[in-house]
């Protein structure tokens, strides 16, 4: 493997990791909400976390779908040398979709 492969992988990771902004921003807001709720309201805590995970998954799914359909633009934006990164980005986007669930649900523990 050479520098060309490293460049393709670096581009793929950079673009796919942009989706981690969603759970990070939601996680910070969720943490503040969960801290302000009394422990005696356990059902409310679970409800907020469940709803947040669900809506974050929906939002991430929409953005992943858009990202997958936009991968043909990579050769136009970055050049023909990066055509091979399209498949890698698609795989990473699907993985990040499910990783977002773990980032949000970790606040509930």
C-alpha positions in Angstrom: 0.0 0.0 0.0 1.2 3.4 -0.9 0.5 7.1 -0.5 -2.4 6.8 -3.0 -4.2 4.3 -0.8 -3.6 6.4 2.2 -5.1 9.4 0.5 -8.2 7.4 -0.5 -8.7 6.1 3.0 -8.0 9.5 4.6 -10.7 11.1 2.4 -13.2 8.4 3.2 -12.6 8.7 6.9 -12.8 12.5 6.9 -16.1 12.6 5.0 -17.7 9.7 7.0 -16.7 11.1 10.4 -18.7 14.3 9.6 -21.7 12.4 10.8 -20.3 12.1 14.3 -21.2 15.8 14.7 -24.8 14.8 15.1 -24.5 12.5 18.2 -21.9 14.8 19.8 -24.2 17.8 19.7 -27.2 15.8 20.8 -25.2 14.1 23.5 -24.2 17.4 25.1 -27.8 18.6 25.1 -29.1 15.3 26.4 -26.5 15.3 29.2 -27.8 18.6 30.5 -31.4 17.4 30.4 -30.7 14.1 32.2 -28.8 15.8 35.0 -31.6 18.2 35.7 -34.2 15.3 36.1 -34.7 13.9 39.5 -33.7 10.2 39.9 -37.2 9.4 41.2 -38.5 10.1 37.7 -36.8 7.1 36.3 -39.5 6.5 33.6 -39.1 10.0 32.3 -35.3 9.4 32.0 -35.8 6.3 30.0 -38.4 7.9 27.8 -36.2 10.9 27.0 -33.2 8.6 26.2 -35.3 6.3 24.1 -36.9 9.1 22.1 -33.5 10.8 21.6 -31.9 7.6 20.3 -34.8 7.0 18.0 -34.8 10.5 16.5 -31.1 10.5 16.2 -31.2 7.3 14.3 -33.8 8.6 11.9 -31.8 11.8 11.3 -28.6 9.8 10.9 -30.3 7.4 8.5 -31.5 10.3 6.3 -28.1 11.9 6.2 -26.4 8.5 5.5 -28.8 7.9 2.7 -28.0 11.3 1.2 -24.3 10.7 1.7 -24.5 7.3 -0.1 -26.3 8.8 -3.0 -23.8 11.7 -3.2 -20.7 9.5 -3.4 -20.8 9.7 -7.3 -19.8 13.4 -6.8 -16.4 12.5 -5.3 -14.6 12.3 -8.6 -16.0 15.6 -9.6 -15.0 17.3 -6.3 -11.8 15.6 -5.6 -10.7 14.2 -9.0 -10.6 10.9 -10.7 -7.9 9.6 -8.4 -10.4 9.2 -5.6 -13.0 7.1 -7.4 -12.0 4.1 -5.3 -13.0 5.9 -2.1 -16.7 5.7 -3.0 -17.1 2.1 -1.8 -15.2 2.8 1.4 -17.3 5.8 2.2 -20.5 3.8 1.7 -19.3 1.1 4.1 -18.1 3.7 6.7 -21.4 5.6 6.5 -23.4 2.5 7.4 -21.1 1.7 10.3 -21.3 5.2 11.6 -25.1 5.0 11.5 -25.1 2.3 14.1 -22.2 3.8 16.0 -24.3 6.9 16.6 -26.7 4.9 18.6 -23.9 3.9 21.0 -22.8 7.5 21.4 -26.2 8.6 22.4 -27.2 5.7 24.6 -24.0 5.9 26.6 -25.5 9.0 28.3 -28.2 6.8 29.8 -25.9 4.6 31.8 
